[in-house]
Amino acid sequence: MIALTKLNGTKFTINAEIIETIEGAPNSTVVALATNNRYNVRESVDEITEKVIEYRRKVNADRKVVNPISGFDRD
């Protein structure tokens, strides 16, 4: 989840996994989700992108690295 700000100043969180597009508009940014919901927010495209990257880093930080070829013997 990432925190964003609506144009009226209300803070809210959205699921970063379902963001489909982020479009810069004059004085706002439009975030479109896979659920067909759209939000006009104060944050810029770059700010939202950074928030999503940071979210993904946190989610993946605790994962064990998997060797994709382990268990396969070469003949």
Secondary structure as the mmCIF struct_conf table of DSSP 4:
data_model
#
loop_
_struct_conf.conf_type_id
_struct_conf.id
_struct_conf.beg_label_comp_id
_struct_conf.beg_label_asym_id
_struct_conf.beg_label_seq_id
_struct_conf.end_label_comp_id
_struct_conf.end_label_asym_id
_struct_conf.end_label_seq_id
STRN STRN1 ILE A 2 THR A 5
STRN STRN2 LYS A 6 LYS A 6
TURN_TY1_P TURN_TY1_P1 LEU A 7 ASN A 8
BEND BEND1 GLY A 9 GLY A 9
STRN STRN3 LYS A 11 ILE A 14
HELX_RH_3T_P HELX_RH_3T_P1 ALA A 16 ILE A 18
STRN STRN4 ILE A 19 ALA A 25
TURN_TY1_P TURN_TY1_P2 PRO A 26 ASN A 27
STRN STRN5 SER A 28 LEU A 33
TURN_TY1_P TURN_TY1_P3 ALA A 34 THR A 35
BEND BEND2 ASN A 36 ASN A 36
STRN STRN6 ARG A 38 VAL A 41
BEND BEND3 ARG A 42 GLU A 43
HELX_RH_AL_P HELX_RH_AL_P1 VAL A 45 ALA A 61
TURN_TY1_P TURN_TY1_P4 ASP A 62 ASP A 62
BEND BEND4 ARG A 63 ARG A 63
HELX_LH_PP_P HELX_LH_PP_P1 LYS A 64 VAL A 65
TURN_TY1_P TURN_TY1_P5 PRO A 68 GLY A 71
HELX_LH_PP_P HELX_LH_PP_P2 PHE A 72 ARG A 74
#
